[in-house]
């Protein structure tokens, strides 16, 4: 286990419920003014976080495909891809990337490029079903918390736009190619991975981010995409999956890399109900596959823990997720490694009230059980 080089302390409030309805149907996903597919809201609970000191919906239809655990376009062998085409001059607003091998260019919304430098972190965040980058920035408090940390630390927030052909697939409204429904098509397309690699390569080439502080995150279908990206790459320092793990039968093989992962779900009522849901009753429940995902990561040697915020299908604990990303480092490790999370359904004993009461170690019951 790596010992944190720089313990940090901060007051972190708990972000909790964003909608009264916790089982979200597709036609209700924007019924909440501050929520939707991946809503979260600001809570008033004050929380002393860990100091870092060490004290000890989606599915894919291809269960046989094993993701590459290294980036193909990496002649330097350091895990960081090189650009495959001429990079755009990355600026705030919509940027267009044209990775070699794709049949179309792709766009992404960029935040804080003007103030970014090579010490900050990259936050690559994937939106959920029926969402957009602009929408997340306007109402999703988890994304807003990530944006706040990015600005404070001279980093870069990048929110890709989906290829419009992906959600147009029959019975598969999900925005990312590898996130499929019960009978999805073209689920093995690697277009979104190529886009991610190109964004990373260009941001590093232009000295906009530290190559040791590359992170990804998402909610629901976006978190499923982020989960696949953890498996596909070796360059990520950290990732947060909000209600986005993949059904057990189609879990990606877990890589042997140093990606720290925070796996968040909303308990028994965390579900997606609608087109493409693989559940027999038309709903897909996120807690069971989230726990399998966390266990697989831990078995592969990655630092990971789970959080059960009990708020259903929303991106609660957004502030904690934002700091988790900001404090991820591929070389120095994560400042939360060694944190005494709860065991056997018990409450943790560290300095963070929120981590103590909502988060737990893979393979152990939730504190709510």
Buried (B, 14 or more C-beta within 10 A) or exposed (E): EBEBEEEBEEEBBBBBBBBEBBBBBBEBBBBBEBBBBBBBBBBEEEBBBBBBBBEEBBBBBEEEBEBEBBBEBBEEEEBBBBBBBEBBEBEBEEBEBBBEEBEEEBBBBBBBBEBBEBEBBBBBBBBBBBBBBEBBBEBBBBBBBBBBBBBEBBBBBBBBBBBEEBBEBEEBBBBBBBBBBBEBBBBEBBBBBBBBBBBBBBBBBBEBBBBBBBBBBBBBBBBBBBBBBBBBBBBBBBBBBBBBBBBEEBBBEBBEBBBBBBBBBBBBBBBBBBBBBBBEEEBBBBBBBBBBBBBBBBEBEBBBBBBBBBBBBBBBBBBBBBBBBBBBBBEBBBBBBBBBBBBEEEBBEBBBBBBBBBBBBBEBBBBEE
